[in-house]
Amino acid sequence: MPVRIVSLAAHSGAGKTTLSEALLLRSGAISRAGRVEDGTARSDHTDIEKAHGFSVTTGVLRLTHHGTDITLLDTPGYADFVREIRGGIRAADTAVIVVSAVSGVEVGTERVWATADRFAMPRLIAVNQMDRDRADYHAVLADLRASLSGPVAPAYLPLGEGADFRGVIDVLTGEVSPPQDLPPSDRAALQDAQAALTDAIVETDDDLMNRFLDGSVISTDELHAAFTRAVHAGTLYPVLPVSAHSGVGVDALLDLMVTGLRSARERGPVSGVDGQTRDPTPDAPFSARVWRVSLDPFVGKQAFIRVWSGTLRPGDTIRNTTQGGDLRAAHLYLPNGRDLTEVTELPAGSIGVLTKLPDLHAGDTLADPTDPILYDPLWLPEPAHTVAIHPVSRADEDRLGAALTRLTDEDPTLRYARDPQTGEGLLSGMGDLHLGIATERLAALGVNVTATTPRVPYRETIHAPAQAQGKHKKQSGGHGQYGDCHLRIEPGPGFSFRSAVVGGAIPGKYIPSIEKGVQDALQRGPLAGYPLQDLHVTVLDGSYHDVDSSDLAFRAAGALALKNALEHARPGLLEPTRHLKVRAPARFTGDLLGDLQTRRARVQGIDTTGTVTTITALVPQAELHDYSAALRSLTGDRAAFSVTAGPYQPVPDHLTRKIIDARQEELTQA
């Protein structure tokens, strides 16, 4: 049976999961469509998804249409769950990009389109929610052409819009589905669409282009054949209107998925990182990628794999070429919603599940040990949002480490680390929604935590050079302690320490001890006790005692000299910054810039492509703790952002006193 593995991807709210239910219903895979609102959708089957009413994981759904086995990978719409989105796209051969007929192209649309572009993936565009008020198919078409790369052309037109949406018109044949008469008012639009689609098709075929320019007649069958070749090759992206709610257009979408989208075999050889290739056939050497890992409370660890080549059977020895080491899968399963069906083999083109193999991770390559290959990793972004987590009880603290290991193993976009300056445990992810779900999952694992805004790791520095002496002298019977040094400190990037002592005023063996004392004093600045940075230290002079001088005495003298010099060096506070990139519909540009101004941001660039604007800015870390939620509220969840570490910069004078007072109160309480 021919096989199609199709990723369903969209911006949140486009009705993607509802569309997957409609596809299952129309194909006969189910007798009644589930509802996201009721928690009965097949792909949103986890407790967390049912509780929140949106997709968190990629659902695997299977159906058959016209003798073709279709596996749908229903990816989440929220960008916070990017590892599920990209994993689902990488495991598929083709994609159906779902766009709302009301909202049009949104940031999530652009992101999944860019991912499909990166991997040269053929795709269809389903304009869903055509039965809603304010649905506008032609406006969305214009939006698609303006915002997305590549040739986009309507393969179907809607018959009516909004509550009047009652059918779809095949542009090439003029046939209406479900069968009904084409109103005269739609004939002019059909002729224009036929001309536009013909142009788009012939531009993908040199022979047809030459005949077209010569004025030769090109038959509908020839256009159909060229259309299919172009869609298979990813050189033409057809668009069709659909309503998942009413079912209008779903049959046409199923037909187009069968005839227009390529099969696993038609994608051609798959390349490894070293240039090796594997033919996507069952008799080739086995290879696969782990594209998703999940932890089931009953089954344990489940590794979702896409078999690229060969055939895997129970008990076969396979090699993890990413991590190293061989393993055996005792049982093989085909997933479908929440169900796993045990099978005797997983041939090329399969989405399968391996269980009870703890050393498998998302992105790992599996291969025949006698003919190994390594595929590229999943390509995941860096975290964009961080919270501090605090165990509620001592028992939670004891279990936290193991639970976090399980969580980060399943989701590589989650990171946990302890801040060396503040001592807080920091959990980082793609947004507040992502981290909120993560804390819920910790609770499901028996670990209760509270999440708070992380303390900002401020630093201190100096703005002027200064000199000072540090003399450590104690006599308490017997050998005393004596160390004496003069230091000069100067502002500048980084840190350096050098000696300019001449004439043996301080023996060379004590210079390292002075540096250790300086390093000790750098850990607690004079303003608020934050670590110091960006200063350079020179030892100028000093004195010693033949009997009483020691490494310990000169270490104390070095610390004292630095503290004395800092009093005259105009110390100041520094705050960490982040490079922020925001992508949102252009209509929100003014609101976004106004919000960034309140966050003391320095806007570095504004770029508008199509209907989407990208803003880059340098923003103090202290101003971004609520940015994920604020951005969602500001744009109605139509924006996305990323952050990377920026430099430290001076804290404005009007905030310095407030920060110092808060720090002193914190130290007093501690």
QUIWO-V832706 format. One record per residue. N is the residue number from 1. RES is the residue in one small letter. PSI is psi in whole degrees, 0 to 359 (* if undefined). NEAR is the number of other C-alpha atoms within 10 Angstrom. Layout:
((N | RES | PSI | NEAR) (N | RES | PSI | NEAR))
This chain:
((1 | m | 133 | 7) (2 | p | 151 | 15) (3 | v | 138 | 20) (4 | r | 130 | 26) (5 | i | 114 | 29) (6 | v | 128 | 28) (7 | s | 128 | 29) (8 | l | 120 | 31) (9 | a | 147 | 31) (10 | a | 166 | 33) (11 | h | 150 | 28) (12 | s | 141 | 23) (13 | g | 1 | 16) (14 | a | 356 | 26) (15 | g | 28 | 21) (16 | k | 313 | 28) (17 | t | 323 | 30) (18 | t | 324 | 22) (19 | l | 322 | 24) (20 | s | 323 | 24) (21 | e | 319 | 25) (22 | a | 322 | 24) (23 | l | 318 | 26) (24 | l | 317 | 25) (25 | l | 311 | 18) (26 | r | 329 | 19) (27 | s | 351 | 18) (28 | g | 7 | 13) (29 | a | 332 | 16) (30 | i | 160 | 15) (31 | s | 347 | 10) (32 | r | 130 | 12) (33 | a | 137 | 20) (34 | g | 170 | 21) (35 | r | 135 | 16) (36 | v | 319 | 22) (37 | e | 330 | 13) (38 | d | 354 | 10) (39 | g | 23 | 20) (40 | t | 5 | 15) (41 | a | 140 | 23) (42 | r | 324 | 25) (43 | s | 334 | 29) (44 | d | 72 | 28) (45 | h | 355 | 19) (46 | t | 159 | 17) (47 | d | 321 | 10) (48 | i | 318 | 18) (49 | e | 320 | 18) (50 | k | 323 | 18) (51 | a | 323 | 11) (52 | h | 337 | 14) (53 | g | 26 | 17) (54 | f | 163 | 20) (55 | s | 135 | 26) (56 | v | 329 | 25) (57 | t | 167 | 25) (58 | t | 118 | 27) (59 | g | 139 | 27) (60 | v | 119 | 26) (61 | l | 142 | 24) (62 | r | 140 | 19) (63 | l | 167 | 18) (64 | t | 135 | 20) (65 | h | 126 | 18) (66 | h | 46 | 11) (67 | g | 15 | 10) (68 | t | 131 | 16) (69 | d | 118 | 17) (70 | i | 125 | 20) (71 | t | 120 | 22) (72 | l | 132 | 27) (73 | l | 98 | 30) (74 | d | 99 | 30) (75 | t | 156 | 28) (76 | p | 155 | 29) (77 | g | 334 | 29) (78 | y | 132 | 23) (79 | a | 341 | 24) (80 | d | 333 | 24) (81 | f | 48 | 22) (82 | v | 329 | 22) (83 | r | 328 | 26) (84 | e | 320 | 28) (85 | i | 309 | 27) (86 | r | 325 | 24) (87 | g | 317 | 25) (88 | g | 322 | 28) (89 | i | 319 | 28) (90 | r | 332 | 23) (91 | a | 347 | 26) (92 | a | 166 | 23) (93 | d | 335 | 25) (94 | t | 172 | 29) (95 | a | 147 | 26) (96 | v | 114 | 24) (97 | i | 120 | 24) (98 | v | 129 | 29) (99 | v | 139 | 29) (100 | s | 135 | 29) (101 | a | 346 | 29) (102 | v | 313 | 21) (103 | s | 335 | 18) (104 | g | 205 | 23) (105 | v | 129 | 30) (106 | e | 178 | 26) (107 | v | 319 | 25) (108 | g | 324 | 23) (109 | t | 312 | 24) (110 | e | 320 | 21) (111 | r | 314 | 20) (112 | v | 328 | 23) (113 | w | 317 | 19) (114 | a | 322 | 14) (115 | t | 316 | 16) (116 | a | 321 | 22) (117 | d | 316 | 16) (118 | r | 327 | 9) (119 | f | 20 | 11) (120 | a | 50 | 14) (121 | m | 124 | 22) (122 | p | 150 | 24) (123 | r | 157 | 30) (124 | l | 159 | 25) (125 | i | 119 | 24) (126 | a | 116 | 26) (127 | v | 100 | 29) (128 | n | 171 | 30) (129 | q | 34 | 30) (130 | m | 344 | 29) (131 | d | 3 | 25) (132 | r | 157 | 18) (133 | d | 145 | 13) (134 | r | 12 | 14) (135 | a | 136 | 23) (136 | d | 95 | 22) (137 | y | 316 | 27) (138 | h | 328 | 13) (139 | a | 321 | 13) (140 | v | 321 | 19) (141 | l | 314 | 20) (142 | a | 321 | 14) (143 | d | 316 | 17) (144 | l | 315 | 25) (145 | r | 326 | 15) (146 | a | 332 | 15) (147 | s | 335 | 19) (148 | l | 145 | 18) (149 | s | 154 | 13) (150 | g | 162 | 13) (151 | p | 113 | 16) (152 | v | 129 | 21) (153 | a | 140 | 23) (154 | p | 122 | 23) (155 | a | 340 | 23) (156 | y | 152 | 29) (157 | l | 154 | 24) (158 | p | 145 | 26) (159 | l | 97 | 19) (160 | g | 164 | 17) (161 | e | 161 | 20) (162 | g | 221 | 18) (163 | a | 342 | 12) (164 | d | 4 | 13) (165 | f | 111 | 21) (166 | r | 0 | 22) (167 | g | 172 | 24) (168 | v | 147 | 26) (169 | i | 121 | 25) (170 | d | 118 | 19) (171 | v | 320 | 23) (172 | l | 320 | 21) (173 | t | 339 | 13) (174 | g | 3 | 16) (175 | e | 146 | 15) (176 | v | 137 | 19) (177 | s | 129 | 20) (178 | p | 156 | 14) (179 | p | 129 | 10) (180 | q | 166 | 12) (181 | d | 144 | 9) (182 | l | 119 | 15) (183 | p | 144 | 8) (184 | p | 329 | 8) (185 | s | 341 | 8) (186 | d | 354 | 14) (187 | r | 323 | 12) (188 | a | 317 | 10) (189 | a | 323 | 12) (190 | l | 316 | 20) (191 | q | 320 | 14) (192 | d | 318 | 12) (193 | a | 323 | 20) (194 | q | 318 | 21) (195 | a | 317 | 13) (196 | a | 319 | 15) (197 | l | 321 | 23) (198 | t | 316 | 21) (199 | d | 315 | 14) (200 | a | 322 | 21) (201 | i | 310 | 25) (202 | v | 335 | 21) (203 | e | 345 | 19) (204 | t | 358 | 19) (205 | d | 113 | 14) (206 | d | 320 | 10) (207 | d | 314 | 10) (208 | l | 324 | 19) (209 | m | 316 | 17) (210 | n | 317 | 13) (211 | r | 320 | 13) (212 | f | 317 | 16) (213 | l | 332 | 9) (214 | d | 353 | 9) (215 | g | 10 | 9) (216 | s | 151 | 11) (217 | v | 130 | 9) (218 | i | 123 | 14) (219 | s | 161 | 8) (220 | t | 323 | 12) (221 | d | 319 | 11) (222 | e | 320 | 11) (223 | l | 320 | 17) (224 | h | 315 | 16) (225 | a | 317 | 12) (226 | a | 324 | 19) (227 | f | 314 | 26) (228 | t | 316 | 19) (229 | r | 319 | 20) (230 | a | 319 | 23) (231 | v | 319 | 24) (232 | h | 319 | 22) (233 | a | 350 | 20) (234 | g | 27 | 21) (235 | t | 2 | 21) (236 | l | 135 | 24) (237 | y | 100 | 24) (238 | p | 149 | 23) (239 | v | 140 | 25) (240 | l | 148 | 26) (241 | p | 149 | 31) (242 | v | 154 | 32) (243 | s | 109 | 26) (244 | a | 330 | 22) (245 | h | 312 | 19) (246 | s | 341 | 14) (247 | g | 354 | 17) (248 | v | 129 | 24) (249 | g | 350 | 27) (250 | v | 320 | 28) (251 | d | 318 | 19) (252 | a | 322 | 20) (253 | l | 316 | 22) (254 | l | 315 | 19) (255 | d | 318 | 13) (256 | l | 327 | 17) (257 | m | 325 | 23) (258 | v | 313 | 21) (259 | t | 331 | 16) (260 | g | 326 | 25) (261 | l | 143 | 27) (262 | r | 158 | 26) (263 | s | 175 | 24) (264 | a | 320 | 24) (265 | r | 327 | 19) (266 | e | 347 | 13) (267 | r | 341 | 16) (268 | g | 182 | 13) (269 | p | 146 | 16) (270 | v | 134 | 15) (271 | s | 140 | 15) (272 | g | 176 | 15) (273 | v | 338 | 11) (274 | d | 10 | 10) (275 | g | 351 | 10) (276 | q | 154 | 13) (277 | t | 158 | 16) (278 | r | 131 | 18) (279 | d | 137 | 20) (280 | p | 58 | 24) (281 | t | 155 | 20) (282 | p | 338 | 18) (283 | d | 2 | 12) (284 | a | 167 | 16) (285 | p | 141 | 22) (286 | f | 137 | 29) (287 | s | 150 | 32) (288 | a | 164 | 31) (289 | r | 137 | 29) (290 | v | 112 | 26) (291 | w | 351 | 25) (292 | r | 143 | 28) (293 | v | 137 | 24) (294 | s | 157 | 20) (295 | l | 112 | 15) (296 | d | 132 | 11) (297 | p | 339 | 9) (298 | f | 317 | 6) (299 | v | 332 | 10) (300 | g | 212 | 13) (301 | k | 129 | 23) (302 | q | 126 | 22) (303 | a | 114 | 26) (304 | f | 125 | 27) (305 | i | 150 | 25) (306 | r | 118 | 27) (307 | v | 116 | 27) (308 | w | 325 | 29) (309 | s | 157 | 29) (310 | g | 195 | 22) (311 | t | 132 | 22) (312 | l | 132 | 26) (313 | r | 155 | 16) (314 | p | 135 | 16) (315 | g | 350 | 12) (316 | d | 142 | 13) (317 | t | 128 | 16) (318 | i | 154 | 22) (319 | r | 133 | 23) (320 | n | 98 | 25) (321 | t | 349 | 19) (322 | t | 311 | 19) (323 | q | 338 | 13) (324 | g | 147 | 12) (325 | g | 149 | 11) (326 | d | 157 | 14) (327 | l | 167 | 17) (328 | r | 135 | 14) (329 | a | 112 | 17) (330 | a | 329 | 14) (331 | h | 144 | 16) (332 | l | 143 | 21) (333 | y | 150 | 21) (334 | l | 125 | 20) (335 | p | 148 | 19) (336 | n | 101 | 19) (337 | g | 232 | 19) (338 | r | 353 | 13) (339 | d | 147 | 13) (340 | l | 127 | 13) (341 | t | 121 | 11) (342 | e | 138 | 13) (343 | v | 165 | 13) (344 | t | 350 | 11) (345 | e | 156 | 16) (346 | l | 99 | 24) (347 | p | 170 | 22) (348 | a | 137 | 26) (349 | g | 5 | 27) (350 | s | 148 | 24) (351 | i | 116 | 27) (352 | g | 174 | 27) (353 | v | 132 | 24) (354 | l | 141 | 21) (355 | t | 158 | 21) (356 | k | 40 | 14) (357 | l | 88 | 15) (358 | p | 342 | 11) (359 | d | 10 | 14) (360 | l | 141 | 25) (361 | h | 155 | 25) (362 | a | 130 | 22) (363 | g | 348 | 23) (364 | d | 145 | 25) (365 | t | 134 | 28) (366 | l | 141 | 29) (367 | a | 164 | 28) (368 | d | 124 | 23) (369 | p | 333 | 18) (370 | t | 349 | 11) (371 | d | 67 | 10) (372 | p | 155 | 18) (373 | i | 153 | 26) (374 | l | 123 | 22) (375 | y | 162 | 23) (376 | d | 157 | 14) (377 | p | 178 | 16) (378 | l | 343 | 19) (379 | w | 83 | 12) (380 | l | 147 | 14) (381 | p | 167 | 14) (382 | e | 153 | 16) (383 | p | 152 | 19) (384 | a | 351 | 21) (385 | h | 143 | 24) (386 | t | 141 | 24) (387 | v | 156 | 23) (388 | a | 132 | 21) (389 | i | 142 | 19) (390 | h | 119 | 17) (391 | p | 141 | 17) (392 | v | 323 | 12) (393 | s | 172 | 11) (394 | r | 323 | 9) (395 | a | 320 | 12) (396 | d | 321 | 18) (397 | e | 321 | 15) (398 | d | 326 | 12) (399 | r | 350 | 16) (400 | l | 315 | 20) (401 | g | 312 | 13) (402 | a | 320 | 12) (403 | a | 319 | 19) (404 | l | 324 | 21) (405 | t | 317 | 13) (406 | r | 318 | 16) (407 | l | 313 | 21) (408 | t | 336 | 15) (409 | d | 319 | 21) (410 | e | 324 | 20) (411 | d | 97 | 20) (412 | p | 353 | 19) (413 | t | 358 | 21) (414 | l | 136 | 22) (415 | r | 141 | 19) (416 | y | 134 | 19) (417 | a | 158 | 12) (418 | r | 125 | 12) (419 | d | 120 | 14) (420 | p | 338 | 9) (421 | q | 312 | 14) (422 | t | 340 | 13) (423 | g | 2 | 11) (424 | e | 148 | 16) (425 | g | 121 | 17) (426 | l | 125 | 21) (427 | l | 122 | 23) (428 | s | 144 | 22) (429 | g | 200 | 26) (430 | m | 351 | 26) (431 | g | 175 | 25) (432 | d | 327 | 22) (433 | l | 315 | 17) (434 | h | 313 | 20) (435 | l | 328 | 20) (436 | g | 317 | 14) (437 | i | 322 | 15) (438 | a | 319 | 20) (439 | t | 328 | 20) (440 | e | 322 | 15) (441 | r | 327 | 17) (442 | l | 318 | 20) (443 | a | 321 | 14) (444 | a | 335 | 13) (445 | l | 6 | 17) (446 | g | 18 | 14) (447 | v | 114 | 23) (448 | n | 130 | 21) (449 | v | 158 | 19) (450 | t | 144 | 11) (451 | a | 132 | 16) (452 | t | 166 | 13) (453 | t | 128 | 14) (454 | p | 146 | 18) (455 | r | 141 | 16) (456 | v | 128 | 14) (457 | p | 75 | 16) (458 | y | 159 | 23) (459 | r | 168 | 26) (460 | e | 158 | 25) (461 | t | 184 | 25) (462 | i | 156 | 25) (463 | h | 2 | 16) (464 | a | 151 | 15) (465 | p | 157 | 18) (466 | a | 158 | 20) (467 | q | 149 | 21) (468 | a | 160 | 20) (469 | q | 147 | 22) (470 | g | 117 | 22) (471 | k | 123 | 22) (472 | h | 114 | 21) (473 | k | 120 | 16) (474 | k | 141 | 13) (475 | q | 116 | 10) (476 | s | 37 | 7) (477 | g | 135 | 6) (478 | g | 211 | 7) (479 | h | 136 | 11) (480 | g | 193 | 15) (481 | q | 129 | 21) (482 | y | 125 | 24) (483 | g | 136 | 27) (484 | d | 127 | 26) (485 | c | 153 | 28) (486 | h | 129 | 22) (487 | l | 151 | 25) (488 | r | 132 | 19) (489 | i | 144 | 24) (490 | e | 143 | 20) (491 | p | 150 | 20) (492 | g | 158 | 16) (493 | p | 140 | 10) (494 | g | 201 | 9) (495 | f | 141 | 13) (496 | s | 156 | 14) (497 | f | 130 | 16) (498 | r | 163 | 13) (499 | s | 133 | 17) (500 | a | 22 | 9) (501 | v | 135 | 18) (502 | v | 159 | 11) (503 | g | 13 | 7) (504 | g | 23 | 11) (505 | a | 325 | 14) (506 | i | 122 | 23) (507 | p | 142 | 13) (508 | g | 333 | 11) (509 | k | 344 | 10) (510 | y | 352 | 18) (511 | i | 315 | 21) (512 | p | 328 | 17) (513 | s | 323 | 21) (514 | i | 318 | 30) (515 | e | 320 | 22) (516 | k | 320 | 18) (517 | g | 320 | 23) (518 | v | 314 | 23) (519 | q | 322 | 18) (520 | d | 314 | 17) (521 | a | 335 | 20) (522 | l | 341 | 21) (523 | q | 348 | 15) (524 | r | 101 | 16) (525 | g | 166 | 21) (526 | p | 339 | 18) (527 | l | 306 | 21) (528 | a | 11 | 21) (529 | g | 15 | 17) (530 | y | 155 | 22) (531 | p | 151 | 20) (532 | l | 150 | 23) (533 | q | 169 | 20) (534 | d | 59 | 16) (535 | l | 155 | 20) (536 | h | 137 | 18) (537 | v | 133 | 21) (538 | t | 130 | 18) (539 | v | 121 | 23) (540 | l | 316 | 19) (541 | d | 180 | 19) (542 | g | 194 | 20) (543 | s | 165 | 16) (544 | y | 169 | 21) (545 | h | 133 | 13) (546 | d | 326 | 7) (547 | v | 314 | 10) (548 | d | 344 | 16) (549 | s | 145 | 21) (550 | s | 169 | 18) (551 | d | 319 | 19) (552 | l | 320 | 18) (553 | a | 318 | 24) (554 | f | 333 | 31) (555 | r | 317 | 25) (556 | a | 322 | 25) (557 | a | 320 | 27) (558 | g | 317 | 33) (559 | a | 318 | 24) (560 | l | 320 | 25) (561 | a | 318 | 27) (562 | l | 316 | 28) (563 | k | 320 | 20) (564 | n | 320 | 18) (565 | a | 325 | 21) (566 | l | 331 | 23) (567 | e | 337 | 15) (568 | h | 9 | 16) (569 | a | 17 | 18) (570 | r | 66 | 14) (571 | p | 151 | 18) (572 | g | 164 | 20) (573 | l | 145 | 26) (574 | l | 147 | 22) (575 | e | 146 | 18) (576 | p | 148 | 19) (577 | t | 169 | 21) (578 | r | 140 | 22) (579 | h | 118 | 20) (580 | l | 134 | 23) (581 | k | 123 | 19) (582 | v | 133 | 19) (583 | r | 128 | 26) (584 | a | 160 | 25) (585 | p | 143 | 19) (586 | a | 334 | 16) (587 | r | 345 | 12) (588 | f | 4 | 16) (589 | t | 313 | 20) (590 | g | 317 | 10) (591 | d | 320 | 12) (592 | l | 317 | 19) (593 | l | 320 | 16) (594 | g | 319 | 11) (595 | d | 318 | 16) (596 | l | 326 | 20) (597 | q | 322 | 13) (598 | t | 344 | 9) (599 | r | 15 | 16) (600 | r | 32 | 15) (601 | a | 149 | 22) (602 | r | 104 | 15) (603 | v | 129 | 17) (604 | q | 346 | 12) (605 | g | 147 | 10) (606 | i | 122 | 15) (607 | d | 126 | 12) (608 | t | 123 | 15) (609 | t | 117 | 12) (610 | g | 237 | 16) (611 | t | 8 | 18) (612 | v | 135 | 21) (613 | t | 138 | 19) (614 | t | 125 | 19) (615 | i | 130 | 20) (616 | t | 141 | 20) (617 | a | 158 | 20) (618 | l | 120 | 21) (619 | v | 137 | 22) (620 | p | 138 | 24) (621 | q | 325 | 20) (622 | a | 339 | 19) (623 | e | 1 | 15) (624 | l | 5 | 21) (625 | h | 332 | 19) (626 | d | 17 | 14) (627 | y | 324 | 19) (628 | s | 310 | 21) (629 | a | 321 | 13) (630 | a | 320 | 15) (631 | l | 320 | 19) (632 | r | 318 | 16) (633 | s | 320 | 12) (634 | l | 325 | 15) (635 | t | 5 | 17) (636 | g | 37 | 9) (637 | d | 36 | 21) (638 | r | 18 | 23) (639 | a | 163 | 25) (640 | a | 155 | 23) (641 | f | 161 | 22) (642 | s | 155 | 19) (643 | v | 148 | 23) (644 | t | 160 | 13) (645 | a | 137 | 12) (646 | g | 183 | 15) (647 | p | 167 | 12) (648 | y | 145 | 18) (649 | q | 157 | 14) (650 | p | 143 | 15) (651 | v | 134 | 18) (652 | p | 147 | 13) (653 | d | 322 | 10) (654 | h | 347 | 8) (655 | l | 343 | 10) (656 | t | 312 | 16) (657 | r | 320 | 14) (658 | k | 317 | 10) (659 | i | 319 | 16) (660 | i | 316 | 16) (661 | d | 318 | 13) (662 | a | 322 | 12) (663 | r | 318 | 16) (664 | q | 322 | 14) (665 | e | 320 | 11) (666 | e | 315 | 10) (667 | l | 324 | 11) (668 | t | 316 | 8) (669 | q | 324 | 7) (670 | a | * | 6))
